[in-house]
Amino acid sequence: WKLNGLLKSEFNIRGGSDINLGFDAGVMTADQPYQINYGSPGTEFKLTGIIIKNAFQTMQLYGFFTDRYVHSFINYNLGNVFTKNSKFKPELAFAFNLGWGKLKGRKDIHELIAVRDYSEGYYEAGVILNNLLRLKLYKYFYGGLGLGTFIGHGPGAENGAFAIRISYELGAL
């Protein structure tokens, strides 16, 4: 059996700020080949420069394989704290991502492949400036572009785990 799930919620707070929470977990009940195990939710791929929600920005894409995992993704957006200009409405946000994954199955069944897990944890923190450029789309919608930086740390993170990503947002005016 392979069971996994994701819980997401958003809490709006007075003053235009909000908190986005994501909790993700999964478990497998038998030893499987590495292709069937859970791959790490990393986006550290050289061609990807966009912030992917509910994923680690500094973790290598498929850098870890596990048969059980727990992740927590927290994004706290303070809202527009700088100016009220129509095209320049930057929003300051902080991201905290935590993860743990263990491969309890036999690692020796994976021949010629270096399979590793992040049983001691993987932690990531980021600062994001959303809507550095905000454009009106038609009459009722807008598109916003921003920039974020992330640092991975903890026992599972590689040395120098750092990422700069583009944030995007589509919304109603």
N, C-alpha and C positions, 0 to 999 in steps of 0.2 A: 504494500500500500504506500501511496505517496499523498500526503495531506499538506496543504498550505493555504494560507489566507492573509488578507490585508484588511485592516481597519483604518479608515481615514475620517478625520473630522476637522472642522474649521470653527473657531470661536472668534466672533467679532467683539472687540473691546471699545469702550468709549474713546473718542479722539481719533478715530480712523485707523487704529491698529488692529491687527488680527494675528491669531496663532493657528498654524496648520500643523496637525499631528498625523503621523502615519506609523502604524505598528504592523509589522510583517513577520510571520513565523511559518515554519514548515518542518515536517519530520517524515522520514522514510522508514519502513519497517524491515527492510532486508538489504543485504549487500548488492550493489548494482555497479555496472560499468560506469566509468567517469562521465560519459556522455549523458547518462540518465540522472546522475546526482545533481544537486542544486549548484548552479554556477553563481559566483559572487555578483551582486548587483552593482558592478563598477562601470564607470563611463570613461576611464582614463585611456581613451583611444586617441591617437594622434589626429584623426580627422574630425573628431567631435569637439566642437567649441561651444556647445549650448548646454545650459543647466538642465539636467533631467531630474524631475521631481521623484522623490522616493527612491533615490539611488545615491551611491557614494561617488563624488566627483573626482577623488584622488586615488581610488582603488582601481587596480588594473582590471580590465575587462577579462572575465574568466580567469582571474589570478588565483582564485581559491575554489575548491570543490568541497561540499559538505553533504551530509545526509540529515542534518538537523540544524536549524538556524533561528535566530531572533534578531530583528532589526527595529530601530526606532529612529524616525525622521521628524525633527522639530524645526519649524521655520517661524520665527517671530518677526513680523513686519510692523515696524513702528509707524508706517504711513508717511505722508508727506510732511516732513519736518523742516524743510528748507524754504520753499517759496511756493507761491500759488500761480505762477506763470502758466499759460495754457499749453505751451509746447515743452516746457521744462518743469516737470513735477517729480523730482527724484524722491524715491521712498527708500528709507534705510531699513534693511532686514538683516537678521542674524540666523544662521543655520547651524544646527547641532545634530549630527548623525552618529548613531552608535550601532555597533553590530557585533554579534558573536555567532560563530558557526563551527561545528565540530563534525569531523568524519570519524564516526565510531566504527564503521565497517573496516574490513581488512584492506589495508593500503597495498599489500603485496599482490593483489589481483590486478592492479593497474600496471601492466608491463610497459617499460620504456617511457613512462610518463611521470614527471615529478608532480605528484598530487599533494597539495598542502591545504590546510584549513586555517581558520583564524580563531582557534579555541581560546586564546588569551585576549581576544577583543580587537576591534578596529574602531577608531574614533576619528571624527572629522569635525572641524569647525570652519565656518565661513562668514564673510561679510559681503552683503550684496547691496548694490545701488540700483534699484529698479527704476524704470521710466526716466532714464537720463535723456532720452529722446522720445517724445510722445506725439503721435500724429493722429489726427481725426480721420476716421474711415467712414465715409458716407455721412449720415447725420447722427447716428446713434451709437457708433462704436469707435474705439480707439485701439491703436497698436503702440506698444511701448517697448523700447530696447534699453537694456542696462548692462551692468558689468558686475561680476562677483569673483572673489578670491577665496580659495579653500586651502586648508592645511590639514593633512592627515597625520595622526600621531597615535601612539600606543604600540603595543608589541607586534601587532599584525601589519603596521604601516611600513612601507619602504622608507629608507633615508631620503629626505628631500621630497616627500610626497606633497606636492604643491600644484594647484591648478588655477588658471584664470579662465573664466567662462562668461559667455554672453547670456543674459537673461532676456526673456521675451514675455510679453503679456498681451492678451487680447481681452477686451472687456467692453462693457456698456458705459456710456457717458453718464 
